[in-house]
Protein backbone atom coordinates (compact mmCIF):
# COMPACT_ATOMS: atom_id res chain seq x y z
CA UNK A 1 0.00 0.00 0.00
CA UNK A 2 2.77 2.43 0.84
CA UNK A 3 6.11 3.52 -0.44
CA UNK A 4 9.32 1.95 0.81
CA UNK A 5 11.75 4.19 2.64
CA UNK A 6 15.37 2.95 2.41
CA UNK A 7 16.83 2.07 5.79
CA UNK A 8 19.88 0.21 7.04
CA UNK A 9 18.43 -2.92 8.63
CA UNK A 10 21.49 -3.26 10.88
CA UNK A 11 20.45 -0.11 12.72
CA UNK A 12 16.71 -0.45 12.34
CA UNK A 13 15.89 -0.14 16.05
CA UNK A 14 18.83 2.13 16.94
CA UNK A 15 18.81 5.92 16.67
CA UNK A 16 21.99 7.99 17.16
CA UNK A 17 21.70 11.53 18.53
CA UNK A 18 24.87 13.61 18.19
CA UNK A 19 25.43 16.39 20.70
CA UNK A 20 27.99 18.42 22.60
CA UNK A 21 28.61 17.40 26.20
CA UNK A 22 30.83 18.74 28.96
CA UNK A 23 33.22 16.29 30.62
CA UNK A 24 36.19 16.53 32.92
CA UNK A 25 39.62 16.77 31.31
CA UNK A 26 41.33 14.40 33.73
CA UNK A 27 44.98 15.05 32.69
CA UNK A 28 44.39 18.82 32.85
CA UNK A 29 42.67 18.48 36.22
CA UNK A 30 45.65 16.57 37.58
CA UNK A 31 48.06 19.20 36.29
CA UNK A 32 46.02 22.13 37.59
CA UNK A 33 45.06 20.44 40.87
CA UNK A 34 41.45 21.47 40.24
CA UNK A 35 38.57 20.25 38.07
CA UNK A 36 39.07 21.31 34.45
CA UNK A 37 36.15 20.78 32.10
CA UNK A 38 36.03 20.56 28.32
CA UNK A 39 33.34 20.26 25.65
CA UNK A 40 33.45 17.29 23.31
CA UNK A 41 31.35 15.87 20.49
CA UNK A 42 29.44 12.77 21.57
CA UNK A 43 26.67 10.48 20.39
CA UNK A 44 23.78 9.24 22.51
CA UNK A 45 22.65 5.83 21.27
CA UNK A 46 18.92 5.28 21.72
CA UNK A 47 17.42 1.80 21.53
CA UNK A 48 13.76 1.49 20.52
CA UNK A 49 11.64 0.33 23.43
CA UNK A 50 14.37 0.80 26.04
CA UNK A 51 13.36 2.96 28.99
CA UNK A 52 16.66 3.61 30.72
CA UNK A 53 19.53 2.46 28.51
CA UNK A 54 20.94 5.18 26.22
CA UNK A 55 24.75 4.99 26.35
CA UNK A 56 26.84 8.01 25.33
CA UNK A 57 30.19 7.73 23.52
CA UNK A 58 32.73 10.27 22.21
CA UNK A 59 32.35 10.45 18.43
CA UNK A 60 35.98 9.41 17.95
CA UNK A 61 35.65 6.35 20.23
CA UNK A 62 36.04 2.94 18.61
CA UNK A 63 32.80 1.27 17.56
CA UNK A 64 34.51 -1.78 16.07
CA UNK A 65 37.69 -2.91 14.38
CA UNK A 66 37.86 -4.29 10.85
CA UNK A 67 41.27 -5.83 10.37
CA UNK A 68 43.73 -3.09 11.26
CA UNK A 69 41.16 -0.33 10.73
CA UNK A 70 39.28 1.26 13.63
CA UNK A 71 35.72 2.36 12.85
CA UNK A 72 34.52 5.22 15.07
CA UNK A 73 30.96 6.11 16.04
CA UNK A 74 31.18 9.16 13.77
CA UNK A 75 31.97 6.82 10.87
CA UNK A 76 29.27 4.34 11.85
CA UNK A 77 26.62 7.05 11.42
CA UNK A 78 28.42 9.30 8.96
CA UNK A 79 25.30 10.89 7.43
CA UNK A 80 23.80 11.82 10.79
CA UNK A 81 27.17 13.12 11.99
CA UNK A 82 27.45 15.37 8.94
CA UNK A 83 23.96 16.75 9.65
CA UNK A 84 25.02 17.47 13.23
CA UNK A 85 28.16 19.31 12.13
CA UNK A 86 26.14 21.31 9.60
CA UNK A 87 23.66 22.34 12.29
CA UNK A 88 20.78 20.51 10.61
CA UNK A 89 17.97 18.79 12.49
CA UNK A 90 18.80 15.17 13.20
CA UNK A 91 16.05 12.95 11.82
CA UNK A 92 15.15 9.35 12.47
CA UNK A 93 15.53 6.83 9.68
CA UNK A 94 12.55 4.99 8.28
CA UNK A 95 8.88 5.68 7.65
CA UNK A 96 7.19 8.16 10.04
CA UNK A 97 4.82 6.53 12.51
CA UNK A 98 2.08 8.94 11.40
CA UNK A 99 1.69 6.77 8.30
CA UNK A 100 -0.08 4.28 10.60
CA UNK A 101 -3.03 6.67 10.93
CA UNK A 102 -5.10 4.73 8.35
CA UNK A 103 -4.40 1.59 10.41
CA UNK A 104 -5.89 3.06 13.57
CA UNK A 105 -2.94 4.45 15.54
CA UNK A 106 -3.99 7.13 18.04
CA UNK A 107 -2.19 10.32 19.03
CA UNK A 108 -1.64 8.85 22.49
CA UNK A 109 0.00 5.77 20.97
CA UNK A 110 2.22 7.96 18.79
CA UNK A 111 3.33 9.87 21.89
CA UNK A 112 3.99 6.59 23.68
CA UNK A 113 6.21 5.37 20.83
CA UNK A 114 8.21 8.59 20.82
CA UNK A 115 8.62 8.44 24.60
CA UNK A 116 10.02 4.93 24.23
CA UNK A 117 12.38 6.02 21.40
CA UNK A 118 10.45 4.20 18.68
CA UNK A 119 10.68 6.66 15.81
CA UNK A 120 9.67 4.67 12.71
CA UNK A 121 7.29 1.98 11.50
CA UNK A 122 10.27 -0.22 10.64
CA UNK A 123 11.61 0.04 14.20
CA UNK A 124 8.19 -0.84 15.62
CA UNK A 125 7.85 -3.77 13.20
CA UNK A 126 11.20 -5.24 14.29
CA UNK A 127 10.70 -4.67 18.03
CA UNK A 128 10.91 -7.91 20.05
CA UNK A 129 11.28 -9.23 23.59
CA UNK A 130 11.43 -6.90 26.57
CA UNK A 131 11.66 -3.82 24.37
CA UNK A 132 8.32 -4.73 22.79
CA UNK A 133 6.82 -5.46 26.21
CA UNK A 134 7.69 -1.90 27.28
CA UNK A 135 4.62 -0.83 25.26
CA UNK A 136 2.54 -2.85 27.74
CA UNK A 137 -1.08 -3.31 26.63
CA UNK A 138 -0.38 -1.34 23.45
CA UNK A 139 2.28 -3.80 22.31
CA UNK A 140 0.07 -6.20 20.35
CA UNK A 141 -2.13 -3.58 18.63
CA UNK A 142 0.84 -1.42 17.60
CA UNK A 143 2.87 -4.40 16.43
CA UNK A 144 -0.11 -5.58 14.39
CA UNK A 145 -0.52 -2.16 12.76
CA UNK A 146 3.15 -2.16 11.78
CA UNK A 147 2.87 -5.71 10.44
CA UNK A 148 -0.13 -4.79 8.28
CA UNK A 149 1.60 -1.68 6.97
CA UNK A 150 4.73 -3.62 6.04
CA UNK A 151 2.65 -6.36 4.43
CA UNK A 152 0.68 -3.87 2.35
CA UNK A 153 3.88 -2.12 1.34
CA UNK A 154 5.46 -5.39 0.26
CA UNK A 155 2.55 -6.17 -2.07
CA UNK A 156 3.60 -3.30 -4.30
CA UNK A 157 0.17 -3.07 -5.89
CA UNK A 158 -0.49 0.60 -5.20
CA UNK A 159 -1.59 2.71 -8.15
CA UNK A 160 0.98 5.18 -9.43
CA UNK A 161 -1.12 8.21 -8.43
CA UNK A 162 -1.42 6.87 -4.89
CA UNK A 163 2.32 6.22 -4.76
CA UNK A 164 3.00 9.83 -5.72
CA UNK A 165 0.63 11.05 -3.00
CA UNK A 166 2.24 8.77 -0.42
CA UNK A 167 5.72 9.91 -1.43
CA UNK A 168 4.70 13.54 -0.90
CA UNK A 169 3.13 12.73 2.47
CA UNK A 170 6.17 10.77 3.67
CA UNK A 171 8.49 13.58 2.58
CA UNK A 172 6.34 16.08 4.48
CA UNK A 173 6.31 13.95 7.62
CA UNK A 174 10.03 13.24 7.48
CA UNK A 175 10.71 16.98 7.34
CA UNK A 176 8.99 17.23 10.73
CA UNK A 177 10.52 14.01 12.06
CA UNK A 178 13.31 15.63 14.06
CA UNK A 179 14.54 13.44 16.92
CA UNK A 180 13.81 14.87 20.40
CA UNK A 181 17.00 16.49 21.68
CA UNK A 182 16.66 15.07 25.20
CA UNK A 183 16.05 11.50 26.26
CA UNK A 184 12.58 11.14 27.91
CA UNK A 185 12.66 10.95 31.70
CA UNK A 186 11.05 7.96 33.48
CA UNK A 187 8.08 10.06 34.66
CA UNK A 188 7.50 11.29 31.09
CA UNK A 189 7.49 7.68 29.86
CA UNK A 190 5.02 6.66 32.57
CA UNK A 191 2.76 9.59 31.64
CA UNK A 192 2.82 8.53 27.97
CA UNK A 193 1.99 4.93 28.89
CA UNK A 194 -0.88 6.08 31.11
CA UNK A 195 -2.26 8.35 28.37
CA UNK A 196 -2.12 5.57 25.77
CA UNK A 197 -3.70 3.05 28.15
CA UNK A 198 -6.39 5.56 29.15
CA UNK A 199 -7.77 5.97 25.63
CA UNK A 200 -11.10 4.44 26.71
CA UNK A 201 -11.32 6.29 30.02
CA UNK A 202 -14.76 7.70 29.19
CA UNK A 203 -16.26 4.25 28.62
CA UNK A 204 -17.77 2.08 31.34
CA UNK A 205 -17.11 -1.66 31.39
CA UNK A 206 -20.59 -2.18 29.93
CA UNK A 207 -19.74 0.28 27.13
CA UNK A 208 -16.57 -1.68 26.40
CA UNK A 209 -18.52 -4.95 26.23
CA UNK A 210 -21.03 -3.35 23.86
CA UNK A 211 -18.28 -2.14 21.54
CA UNK A 212 -16.70 -5.59 21.55
CA UNK A 213 -20.09 -7.11 20.69
CA UNK A 214 -20.47 -4.70 17.75
CA UNK A 215 -17.28 -6.15 16.25
CA UNK A 216 -17.54 -9.82 17.24
CA UNK A 217 -21.31 -10.27 17.32
CA UNK A 218 -21.38 -11.32 20.98
CA UNK A 219 -20.60 -9.80 24.36
CA UNK A 220 -17.65 -11.13 26.39
CA UNK A 221 -18.59 -13.99 28.70
CA UNK A 222 -17.88 -14.08 32.40
CA UNK A 223 -16.56 -11.07 34.28
CA UNK A 224 -13.29 -9.99 32.60
CA UNK A 225 -11.34 -7.14 34.16
CA UNK A 226 -11.39 -3.65 32.68
CA UNK A 227 -7.77 -4.10 31.58
CA UNK A 228 -8.71 -7.26 29.67
CA UNK A 229 -11.70 -5.55 28.06
CA UNK A 230 -9.62 -2.54 26.97
CA UNK A 231 -6.87 -4.73 25.53
CA UNK A 232 -9.40 -6.93 23.70
CA UNK A 233 -11.20 -3.94 22.22
CA UNK A 234 -7.97 -2.29 21.14
CA UNK A 235 -6.81 -5.48 19.40
CA UNK A 236 -10.20 -5.99 17.75
CA UNK A 237 -10.32 -2.42 16.48
CA UNK A 238 -6.82 -2.80 15.09
CA UNK A 239 -7.78 -6.05 13.33
CA UNK A 240 -10.87 -4.42 11.86
CA UNK A 241 -8.84 -1.77 10.01
URCOR-V862971 format. One record per helix or strand. SS is the DSSP state (H for helix, E for strand). FROM is the first residue (numbers start at 0). TO is the last residue. If there is no record, write none. Layout:
<<SS;FROM;TO> <SS;FROM;TO>>
This chain:
<<H;8;10> <E;13;23> <H;25;31> <E;36;46> <E;55;57> <E;61;65> <E;68;71> <H;72;75> <H;77;85> <E;90;90> <H;96;102> <H;106;114> <H;120;124> <H;128;132> <H;135;154> <H;159;174> <E;177;177> <H;185;199> <H;204;215> <H;225;238>>
